[in-house]
Amino acid sequence: MSKSSRNELNPPSTLLNNARRRCKWELVAALREGNDKIISALPAMGKSRGAIFAASETGIPITVLTGRGHEEQYQQFGKWCDEFDLTWERIPSFTNDCDTYNGKHGSKAKSKVSKLYDRGVRPAQIHKKVEPPCIDDCTYTKKWDTNLDDFDVLIGHYTHGYLTNVIQGRAVFVDEFSGNGFETKIPEPKLPRIVTSFVQAYELPFTSYKNLIETRDDTKKLDEALDWFEEYGFEISGKELIANSKLYRNAPLLVYSLLNSEKLGNGWERCSFSKFDITQQPLDFLKSYKMAFNPTDGYDSSLYLLNPPDWSYARNVIGLDGTPIMAMWGEIIPTAEKHQVLSEKERREYISEGLNHHYILTTTNTKPYSSHKSEIHNRVNVGYDAAVFDGVVYATGINPGLISTKGANKVYEENDIYTIGPNDEFNSSHIACAEHYGNLLGSNRLDTCQVGVLSGSQHFGDNFIEKWGAYHSHAVERERQGVDITYGPLGDEIYQHMVRNQTLQAAMRFGRESNDPTVVFVNTNTLPEWVPVVDQVKAVRISEGLRSVADAIRGVDEWQTTEDVSNHPQVDVGISMVRKHLQRLHEMGLIERKNEGRGKVVRDEKLERLPEYGYLTHVNDSDNQPYTISYRDHYRKE
């Protein structure tokens, strides 16, 4: 049955339609007003489509900036443009459209061009100065011959925001928050090479990166280096970059920021270029740069440069986000104000009644499953999580879809929770399909899953929170652990983005193609506090003793007494424990039991349904009775 057919049988609720209607008209108002805004609208409220509707309704030309690597997102925006009779064009991209970069002229030519591009040589300089094989007929250069002003809507990546000609005079929609889209990361192994090559090539008073870090407090050396920047500025020409394969375009920024950094007291350093006055050249391109760097971090001593585009060329800028954190958006669009489409009460109703989503908590632990590779196996509680997966199957009769981190999914696969065959076939008796947090925008596997499990939370590490604190000139540090974890007021906002909001957005990925009830078992205690939770359960693992009792009965047609079962060679628990296990198997509906003589006899009824790992029970049930739910009937709307 097609998606449209399903929705005809189960039309969206009035509450859902009202939320979507309000969202699209809020976007129309934001376009007409011309002010910078962050529109807060939960997933499935139609933010992205609403942006195209707003352009159609107002006649204002727009540019949409979204993530790279999701070509289907660009195409989806294009389909909406077609729906509203708007002309559109995807902004040319060197990595997508240059024929040499894409390997059409051989691996050797591709390698040469990609290395130049990675070091900061601009695409125009590559085509003009290097003359790659595609020089006379490159798809990329031909696309730029198109007059982009002729189109109602331009669609591109976040980094296209740096190009004045694609944002000038247009309203710009930034589709979801992306710190990475406007941030350059210089990895620790690469940073020393870039700095050393630069200071040696231009004879600054340092012999290497190590020497710069160790002696940058030397007043004489510092003054001499700053005099050099005063005279020569921050630009390395394309000609110099092409001639010297060790130079990188951003090397002057890196060196200057290291010389002028401010130590925050928690290991991190930061530098804001806006406070410096270098008179030799215009500094407009520098004023928004911020640097964050922690040379003491044992895992990641990368240097980060945050550099949002100069939005002053745009008519206005509108950010779209389901759960925006203004402490972070403010670093990308400093002049924007937040506007939340739904009230707090309406947001709760939108989830439970509008989307018909129902969240059941399965743990009181945060379960951070985005740990370093060396720690991930110790972090993931495979036994408990497998009992949750089995328990969901037992409780609902349906194999759920699974979302976890990439690392945790790898651990599950290694422990045979599921397997992926040579042709990507998915095999599991516990779950229907698996996806990870990082691929949710690029996957539709979960759209039809009405039962799901969200196992573990994302946590990029404390250094992520500390880095964003550094952008704010604030020394952020962890103060408590576990569920009560806190990083102080600013750090907690960033934690909210990194963990809690990502947990919610992941939970809301299930069941998008149906208006039937969707039940998500949330195996991490990191949902935002305002989100409604309908129940709390816990996993009970199947003990070896219970399994041995079940094995003694399994497949046997004859009735057996408790003593018969206890005397079975596979059973190694006492008779009182045998009675308890038989009671539990009977409560689970897996064995038949009747009175005979002075005692009871039992036999197999449905022991093939005995979970491999465990089952769920209500969190307040001291007797650990198995938890079951007919979710379609229980949560179906009247």
C-alpha positions in Angstrom: 0.0 0.0 0.0 1.4 3.4 -0.9 2.0 6.1 1.7 -0.8 8.2 0.3 -3.2 5.3 0.5 -2.3 4.7 4.1 -2.9 8.3 5.0 -6.3 8.2 3.2 -7.3 5.4 5.5 -5.8 7.0 8.6 -5.8 10.8 8.0 -3.5 12.9 10.1 -5.1 14.2 13.2 -6.6 17.7 13.4 -3.9 18.6 15.9 -1.1 17.5 13.5 -2.6 19.4 10.6 -3.1 22.5 12.7 0.6 22.4 13.9 1.8 22.1 10.3 -0.5 24.9 9.2 0.8 27.2 11.9 4.4 26.3 11.1 4.2 27.2 7.4 2.4 30.5 8.1 5.0 31.4 10.7 7.6 31.0 8.0 5.6 33.2 5.7 5.5 35.9 8.4 9.2 35.5 9.0 10.0 36.1 5.3 7.7 39.1 5.1 9.1 40.7 8.3 12.7 40.4 7.0 14.2 39.8 10.5 16.7 37.1 11.4 14.9 34.3 13.3 15.3 30.8 14.5 12.0 28.9 14.0 11.5 26.2 16.6 9.2 23.5 15.2 9.3 19.9 16.2 10.1 17.1 13.6 7.3 16.3 11.1 5.8 19.8 11.4 6.8 20.5 7.9 9.6 23.1 8.4 11.6 22.3 5.3 8.5 22.1 3.0 7.2 25.2 4.7 10.2 27.2 3.7 9.4 26.5 0.0 5.7 27.3 0.6 6.7 30.6 2.2 8.8 31.5 -0.9 5.9 30.7 -3.1 3.4 32.7 -1.0 5.6 35.8 -0.7 7.5 35.8 -4.1 10.7 36.4 -2.2 13.8 34.6 -3.7 15.4 32.3 -1.2 18.6 30.2 -0.7 18.3 26.9 1.3 21.4 25.6 3.0 21.4 22.1 4.2 23.8 19.2 4.8 26.3 17.6 2.4 26.2 14.0 1.6 22.4 13.8 1.3 21.7 14.4 -2.4 18.2 13.2 -1.7 17.6 16.2 0.5 18.5 18.5 -2.4 16.2 16.6 -4.6 13.4 16.7 -2.1 13.6 20.5 -1.9 13.5 20.5 -5.7 10.3 18.4 -5.7 8.7 20.9 -3.3 9.8 23.7 -5.6 8.1 21.9 -8.5 5.0 21.4 -6.4 4.7 25.2 -5.8 5.8 26.1 -9.4 9.0 27.7 -8.3 12.2 27.6 -10.4 15.2 26.1 -8.6 18.8 25.2 -9.1 21.4 23.3 -7.0 24.4 25.5 -6.4 27.4 24.1 -8.1 29.8 22.1 -5.8 33.4 21.4 -6.7 33.4 18.1 -4.9 30.2 17.0 -6.6 30.6 18.5 -10.1 34.2 18.8 -11.0 34.9 16.0 -13.5 38.6 15.7 -12.5 37.8 15.7 -8.7 35.2 13.0 -9.3 37.7 10.7 -11.0 36.5 10.9 -14.6 40.0 11.6 -15.8 41.8 9.0 -13.8 43.0 8.5 -10.2 46.3 10.4 -10.6 44.6 13.6 -11.8 42.0 13.2 -9.1 44.7 12.9 -6.4 46.5 16.0 -7.6 43.4 18.1 -7.7 42.0 16.8 -4.4 45.3 17.5 -2.5 45.3 21.1 -3.8 41.7 21.6 -2.8 42.3 20.1 0.7 45.1 22.6 1.2 42.8 25.5 0.4 43.5 26.3 -3.3 40.2 27.6 -4.6 38.4 25.8 -7.4 38.8 28.8 -9.8 42.5 28.8 -9.2 42.8 25.1 -9.7 41.1 25.3 -13.1 43.0 28.4 -14.2 46.5 27.8 -12.8 46.8 24.0 -12.8 44.7 23.3 -15.9 43.3 19.9 -14.9 42.2 17.5 -17.7 38.6 18.8 -17.5 39.7 22.4 -18.1 37.9 22.8 -21.5 34.7 21.0 -20.6 34.2 20.8 -16.8 30.7 20.3 -15.5 31.5 22.5 -12.5 32.7 25.5 -14.4 29.8 25.2 -16.9 27.3 25.2 -14.1 28.7 28.5 -12.8 28.0 30.0 -16.3 24.3 29.7 -15.4 22.8 33.0 -14.1 21.7 31.9 -10.7 19.7 35.1 -10.3 17.1 33.7 -12.7 16.0 31.1 -10.1 13.4 31.5 -7.3 15.2 29.0 -5.1 18.9 28.0 -4.8 19.7 24.8 -2.9 23.2 24.1 -1.5 25.4 23.1 1.4 26.0 25.2 4.5 29.4 26.3 3.1 27.7 27.9 0.1 26.7 30.6 2.6 30.3 32.0 2.2 29.6 32.8 -1.4 28.2 36.3 -1.7 26.5 35.8 -5.1 24.3 33.0 -3.8 22.9 34.8 -0.8 22.9 38.5 -1.8 19.5 40.0 -1.8 17.9 36.6 -0.9 16.3 35.3 2.3 18.5 32.4 3.5 17.1 29.3 5.2 19.6 27.3 7.3 17.9 23.9 7.5 18.8 22.5 11.0 21.7 23.5 13.2 25.1 22.6 12.0 28.2 23.6 13.9 30.3 21.4 11.7 29.1 23.2 8.5 30.6 26.4 9.6 33.6 25.0 11.6 37.0 23.9 10.4 38.7 21.1 12.3 42.5 20.8 12.0 43.3 17.3 13.5 46.1 17.0 15.9 48.4 15.0 13.5 47.9 17.6 10.8 48.2 20.7 12.9 52.0 20.5 13.7 52.8 19.9 10.0 50.8 23.0 8.9 52.2 25.3 11.5 55.8 24.1 11.1 55.7 24.5 7.3 54.3 28.0 7.5 56.8 29.4 10.2 59.7 27.9 8.3 58.6 29.0 4.8 58.1 32.7 6.0 60.9 32.7 8.5 58.9 33.6 11.5 60.9 33.5 14.8 59.9 29.8 15.6 61.6 26.7 14.3 58.5 24.4 14.5 55.0 23.9 15.9 56.5 22.5 19.1 58.9 25.4 19.4 56.0 27.9 18.9 53.9 26.3 21.6 56.8 26.2 24.1 58.1 29.8 23.5 55.0 31.8 22.4 55.1 33.7 25.7 58.5 35.0 24.8 57.8 38.8 24.4 60.5 39.4 21.8 59.4 36.5 19.6 55.8 37.4 20.0 56.3 41.0 19.0 58.4 40.0 16.0 55.8 37.5 14.8 52.9 40.0 15.2 55.0 42.6 13.3 55.2 40.1 10.4 51.4 39.7 10.4 51.0 43.5 10.5 53.1 43.8 7.4 52.1 40.7 5.3 48.5 39.9 6.6 46.7 36.6 6.5 46.4 35.6 2.8 48.6 33.0 1.1 48.1 33.4 -2.6 46.9 30.5 -4.8 50.2 30.8 -6.7 52.2 30.2 -3.5 50.0 27.3 -2.4 50.4 25.6 -5.8 54.2 26.2 -5.7 54.7 24.9 -2.2 52.9 21.6 -1.5 53.5 22.0 2.3 51.5 25.2 2.7 47.8 25.5 3.7 45.6 28.5 3.1 44.5 28.7 6.8 48.0 28.4 8.2 48.3 32.2 9.0 45.0 32.1 10.9 46.2 29.1 12.9 49.5 30.6 13.8 48.0 34.0 14.7 45.4 32.5 16.9 47.9 30.4 18.7 50.0 33.5 19.4 47.0 35.5 20.7 45.1 32.8 22.5 43.6 33.2 25.9 43.9 30.4 28.4 40.6 29.6 30.1 41.8 27.6 33.0 40.3 24.2 32.1 43.0 23.2 29.5 41.2 25.1 26.7 42.4 28.2 24.8 40.4 30.5 22.7 41.0 33.4 20.4 38.5 35.9 18.9 39.8 37.8 15.9 37.2 40.6 16.3 39.2 42.3 19.1 42.3 42.8 17.0 43.1 45.8 14.9 45.5 45.1 12.1 45.6 48.1 9.8 47.5 46.7 6.9 44.5 45.1 5.2 40.6 44.9 5.5 39.6 42.6 8.3 36.0 41.9 7.4 36.6 38.3 6.6 38.3 37.9 10.0 35.9 39.5 12.3 33.6 36.5 12.8 36.4 33.9 13.3 36.8 32.2 16.7 39.4 29.6 17.7 39.2 26.9 20.3 42.1 24.6 21.2 43.0 22.2 24.0 46.6 21.0 23.7 46.2 19.0 26.9 43.4 16.7 25.7 44.7 13.1 25.5 42.1 12.0 23.0 41.8 15.1 20.7 44.2 18.0 20.6 42.7 19.3 17.3 42.3 23.0 16.7 38.9 24.4 15.8 38.0 27.5 13.8 34.4 28.6 13.9 33.6 31.0 11.1 29.9 31.7 10.2 29.3 33.5 6.9 28.8 37.2 6.6 25.0 37.2 6.5 24.8 41.0 5.9 24.6 40.4 2.2 21.4 38.4 2.7 17.9 39.9 2.9 17.5 38.0 6.2 18.5 34.6 7.6 16.0 32.0 9.1 17.2 29.0 11.0 15.0 25.9 11.1 15.4 23.6 14.0 13.2 21.1 15.9 14.9 21.7 19.3 17.1 24.8 19.0 19.7 25.8 21.5 20.3 29.6 21.2 23.7 29.5 22.9 24.8 27.6 19.8 22.7 29.2 17.1 23.8 32.6 18.4 27.3 31.8 17.3 26.1 31.1 13.8 23.4 33.8 13.4 24.2 36.3 16.1 21.3 38.6 15.3 18.6 35.9 15.3 15.8 35.7 17.8 14.1 32.4 18.7 10.4 31.9 17.8 8.7 28.7 19.1 5.7 27.7 17.0 3.9 25.6 19.7 3.6 26.3 23.5 5.1 23.7 25.9 1.6 22.2 26.5 1.0 22.0 22.7 4.4 20.4 22.2 3.5 17.5 24.6 0.1 17.1 22.9 1.7 17.2 19.5 3.9 14.2 20.3 1.2 12.1 22.1 -1.9 13.0 20.2 -0.7 14.7 16.9 2.0 12.2 16.0 0.4 9.4 18.1 3.9 8.7 19.6 4.2 6.9 22.9 7.5 6.6 24.7 8.2 3.8 27.3 11.4 4.2 29.4 13.4 1.0 29.9 16.3 2.3 32.1 17.2 4.9 34.6 20.8 5.2 33.2 21.9 7.6 30.5 23.9 4.9 28.7 26.3 7.2 26.7 27.2 5.0 23.7 29.3 7.4 21.7 32.5 6.7 23.6 36.0 6.4 22.2 36.6 3.1 20.3 38.8 1.8 23.0 35.9 2.2 25.5 32.8 1.3 23.6 32.8 -2.4 24.5 32.9 -1.6 28.1 30.2 1.0 27.7 27.6 -1.1 25.9 25.6 -3.4 28.3 25.0 -6.1 25.7 23.2 -8.5 28.0 20.7 -5.9 29.3 20.1 -4.4 25.9 19.5 -7.8 24.3 17.0 -8.5 27.1 15.3 -5.2 26.2 15.1 -6.2 22.5 13.7 -9.6 23.3 11.3 -8.0 25.9 9.9 -5.7 23.2 9.3 -8.6 20.9 7.6 -10.5 23.7 5.6 -7.5 24.9 4.3 -6.4 21.5 4.6 -9.5 19.2 6.6 -7.4 16.8 10.3 -7.1 16.0 11.2 -3.5 16.5 13.4 -1.1 14.6 16.6 -0.1 16.4 18.4 3.2 16.6 21.7 3.3 18.5 25.1 4.8 18.0 27.4 3.5 15.2 29.8 2.0 17.8 27.1 0.3 19.8 25.5 -1.2 16.7 28.9 -2.7 15.8 29.1 -4.3 19.3 25.6 -5.7 18.8 26.6 -7.2 15.5 29.8 -8.7 17.0 27.6 -10.3 19.7 25.2 -11.8 17.1 22.2 -9.6 18.1 21.9 -9.3 14.4 24.0 -10.1 11.3 24.5 -8.4 8.0 25.2 -10.7 5.1 27.5 -10.1 2.1 24.6 -8.5 0.1 23.6 -6.3 3.0 20.8 -8.6 4.0 19.7 -8.0 7.6 19.2 -11.1 9.8 17.9 -11.1 13.3 15.2 -12.8 15.5 15.2 -9.8 17.8 14.9 -6.6 15.7 13.6 -5.7 12.2 16.3 -3.3 11.1 19.0 -1.2 12.6 20.2 2.4 12.0 22.6 4.8 13.8 22.1 8.4 15.0 24.4 9.7 12.3 22.5 8.4 9.4 18.9 9.2 10.3 18.6 12.1 7.8 19.8 9.8 5.0 17.6 6.8 5.8 13.9 6.0 5.5 14.2 2.5 7.0 12.4 3.5 10.2 9.5 5.4 8.6 7.2 2.3 8.6 8.3 0.9 12.1 5.4 1.4 14.5 7.5 -0.3 17.3 11.0 0.9 17.9 13.9 0.7 20.4 16.2 3.7 21.0 19.2 2.2 22.7 21.9 4.4 24.3 22.5 8.1 23.9 24.9 10.1 21.9 27.7 11.8 23.8 30.6 13.3 21.8 32.7 13.7 24.9 33.2 16.5 27.4 35.5 18.2 24.9 32.6 19.0 22.6 30.8 20.8 25.4 34.1 22.5 26.6 34.9 23.6 23.0 31.6 25.4 22.6 32.1 26.9 26.1 35.5 28.2 24.8 33.8 29.8 21.8 31.9 31.8 24.5 35.1 32.5 26.4 33.8 30.3 29.2 35.6 27.5 31.0 33.1 24.7 31.1 33.8 21.6 33.3 31.8 18.6 34.3 30.5 18.8 37.9 28.5 15.6 38.4 28.0 12.2 36.8 25.2 10.0 35.6 21.6 11.2 35.4 22.5 14.2 37.6 25.3 15.2 35.3 25.9 19.0 35.0 28.3 21.3 33.3 27.0 24.6 34.7 24.4 26.8 33.0 26.1 27.3 29.6 27.5 23.7 29.5 24.1 22.3 30.3 22.6 24.0 27.3 25.2 22.5 25.0 24.6 19.1 26.7 20.9 19.5 26.0 21.7 19.8 22.3 24.3 17.1 22.2 22.4 14.4 24.2 18.7 15.1 25.1 17.6 16.8 22.0 19.3 14.2 19.8 17.5 11.4 21.8 14.2 13.1 21.1 14.8 13.7 17.4 15.9 10.1 17.0 12.8 8.8 18.8 10.6 10.8 16.5 12.1 9.1 13.4 10.0 6.0 13.9 6.6 5.5 12.2 6.6 8.6 10.0 4.7 7.0 7.2 1.7 6.0 9.2 -0.8 7.6 11.5 -1.3 4.4 13.5 0.2 4.4 17.1 3.9 4.3 17.3 5.5 3.0 20.5 9.2 3.6 21.2 11.0 1.8 24.0 13.7 4.3 25.1 16.7 2.5 26.5 18.4 5.7 27.8 17.2 8.1 30.4 18.0 11.2 28.3 14.8 12.4 26.9 14.2 16.1 27.6 12.2 16.5 30.8 9.2 18.0 29.1 8.6 15.0 26.8 5.7 12.8 27.9 6.6 9.2 29.0 3.7 6.8 29.2 5.3 4.0 31.2 8.5 2.8 32.7 9.7 -0.8 32.6 12.9 -2.7 33.2 14.5 -5.7 31.6 14.8 -9.0 33.5 17.4 -11.4 32.1 16.6 -15.0 31.6 18.6 -17.0 34.2 20.4 -20.2 33.4 18.3 -21.9 36.0 15.0 -20.8 34.4 16.4 -21.8 31.0 17.4 -25.3 32.2 13.8 -25.8 33.6 12.3 -24.8 30.3 14.7 -27.1 28.4 13.6 -30.0 30.6 10.0 -29.5 29.5 10.5 -28.2 25.9 9.1 -30.5 23.3 7.8 -33.1 25.8 4.1 -34.0 25.2 3.7 -35.9 28.5 2.6 -34.1 31.7 5.5 -33.8 34.3 5.5 -33.3 38.0 7.7 -30.8 39.7 9.9 -33.7 40.9 10.2 -35.0 37.3 11.5 -31.6 36.2 13.8 -31.2 39.2 15.3 -34.6 38.5 16.1 -33.9 34.9 19.8 -34.0 34.3 19.9 -30.5 32.8 18.4 -28.9 35.9 20.9 -27.9 38.5 18.7 -25.8 40.9 16.8 -26.9 43.9 13.2 -28.0 43.9 12.0 -24.7 45.5 13.6 -22.7 42.7 12.1 -25.1 40.1 8.7 -24.3 41.5 9.4 -20.5 41.1 10.6 -21.0 37.5 7.6 -23.1 36.6 5.3 -20.4 38.1 7.1 -17.8 36.0 6.8 -19.9 32.8 3.1 -20.4 33.5 2.6 -16.7 34.0 4.3 -16.0 30.7 1.8 -18.4 29.0 4.6 -20.7 27.9 3.6 -23.9 29.7 0.3 -25.6 30.6 -0.4 -26.4 34.3 -3.1 -28.4 36.0 -3.8 -30.0 39.4 -3.2 -33.7 39.6 -3.4 -35.6 42.8 -1.8 -33.6 45.6 0.3 -31.5 43.3 0.5 -29.9 39.9 1.8 -31.2 36.6 3.1 -29.2 33.7 3.9 -29.6 30.0 5.1 -27.5 27.0 2.6 -25.1 25.4 4.6 -22.3 23.7 8.2 -22.7 25.0 9.5 -21.8 21.6 8.4 -18.3 22.5 10.7 -18.1 25.5 13.0 -15.1 24.9 16.6 -15.8 24.4 17.9 -13.1 26.6 15.1 -11.7 28.8 11.8 -9.9 29.0 10.4 -6.6 30.3 8.5 -6.0 33.6 7.0 -2.9 35.0 9.5 -0.9 37.0 7.4 -1.1 40.2 6.6 -4.8 39.9 8.6 -6.6 42.6 7.4 -10.0 41.3 8.8 -9.2 37.9 5.6 -10.2 36.0 6.2 -10.1 32.2 5.1 -6.8 30.6 2.9 -7.1 27.5 0.9 -4.6 25.6 -1.4 -4.7 22.6 -0.1 -1.3 21.5 -2.4 -0.9 18.5 -5.5 -1.2 20.7 -4.0 0.4 23.7 -3.0 3.6 22.0 -5.4 3.8 19.1 -7.4 7.0 18.9 -11.1 6.8 19.1 
